[in-house]
């Protein structure tokens, strides 16, 4: 089974951006929502090892489904740009899914510049081509020193490395 690794950067109100790589896969940037204790429709999923399988979504058509996510379901890789915390006024194209992009950048949304992944449809096609309609293992690695704690529903605590603070610039 193929193996890909998503190395996350810091998580902030504008989302969590990491880099996805694997044998034969050009590195892709990935946008996720900020870490919010694994809250449904609000948080990125916990770091860990998952199986990703081809999936046909009513909304996104051909995409990839991340399976075996504790307490969550229907976590997809699909095209999109933004992963902000809507509770704090940022825009998002995901409720927990992973959005691939060829590069990172910023998009003007409602008069503010927001962190984003760009060229997402192209990146999604590259990822789908790489997966070649076969399952693959996905290892998600949290930023060094970060602890992701699965909190009760409604909790918002993020535990960052000592001396670090949540970054509004993602």
C-alpha positions, 0 to 999 in steps of 0.5 A: 500500500502506498504511504503519504505523509502530511506534516502540519504547520502551526494551527491558527484562526485562518486554518492549518496548512501542511505539506503532503508528500509521498513516493512519486507524489510532488509535494502539495500544500494542504489546508485544514480547519484549525485544531479545535479538539476534533469538534465535528464540522469545526476542527482538523482531524487528530494526527495519526495514521489513516487509510484513504480510499477512493470515494464518490461524493454527491457534492464533490464527485470523485474524491478521496475519503479518510477512514478510521477517524476517531469520532468523525466521518465523511472526512474527504480530500476535495478542492477548496482554498480556505480553512478558517475558524468561522466562529471567529469570523474567518471563511472556510471551504471545509468542515474538517476535510483536507484541501490540497493546493499547489502553493500557499498564498492569501485570498481577499475575502470580505475586505480581509486577506486570508491564508489559503491554498491555491490551484486546488483543483489542479492539486486535487487532480494530481492527488487523484492521479497519484492514488490511481483509484487505490487505497493508501496510508496517510500519516498526519504529523502534528507540528513538533512539540504540539499536543492535540487533545481531543476535547469534549464537544464545545471545548476550544482549547488548543495546546501549543508548544511551550512559548508558542502562541496561536498564530492569527496568520496561519 
